[in-house]
Amino acid sequence: MLALFETYNVKGVLRLELDRPTYERVGLVGRPTSSGGRKHQKARFLIEIDLRLSSMVHGKKGFNRVQWAFKNVLNNTPSWLFYDLYTPTKSSEADAASPLAKHHPFHETVKPQVNHIERARIPAFFPATGLQDYEYAAELLEWLGLALLDSPRIRADDSIDSYLSRYVVPVSQDAEGKEVEVSTRNLVNIKWRGFMPSSFVEKLFMNARRQAGQDWFALSVCGFQGGGYSVLNAGRDVLTWQWPMDHL
């Protein structure tokens, strides 16, 4: 949803992602950025300004251009998203003591969405060829993506015409070159969607690994700017995929 509007990100570097009409009026230099592969989505432009430069002080031309842009073009009132990393407890007293309290923030609790996937066909995750089989790793990543979408293509009772979809669950081979049979199990997909720190993801991964034991689980994380990770953990083996910003 963020890609449909102007987005601002500040972390030492002011990062503006604008649509074409806004970019042409703002008077700041940027570059075209990926629209996430969506064919009918309008072009986006990315502007990055290092606020730590010596030119970013009042009275300098660089600062004045940014100031003019926000006074004359980017003068709408955006909604800002914050995560309070410093309030140890969530209570009315803690909220009142927060630096954001004077701005009367709206508090949003991120709750998990639980989806049950019945009779999913599951590939063997680590074939005898080891973790260097990049082609099979790509097939596993595709399977994970379909599982996250609860696609019927991975279900054991899928009966779609092969003319419409030729997808098959990837099959690996054992040490003797024989195909490893695809298993069928029920899966649970738990999803959080919101603004959360990396410490939450770390704790989630460690808890899942502790509960899974010698079984397997997968964890996918993506950021507001498009970058992300997918991690497949099976016993002592871990396979990780990383995609850069603007990939989605």
Buried (B, 14 or more C-beta within 10 A) or exposed (E): EEBEEBBEEEEEEBBBBBBEEBBEEBEBEBEEBBBEEEEEEEEBBBBBBEBEEEEBEEEEEBBEBBEBBEEEBBEEEEEEEEEBEEEEEEEEEBBEEBEEEEEEBEEEEEEEEEEEBEEBBBBBBBBBEEBEBEEBBEBBBBBBEBBBEBBEBBBBEBEEEEEEEEBEBBBBBEEEEEEBEBEBEEBEBEEEEEEEEEEBBEEBBEEBBEEEEEEBBBBBBEEBBBBBBBBBBBEEEEBEBEBEBBEB
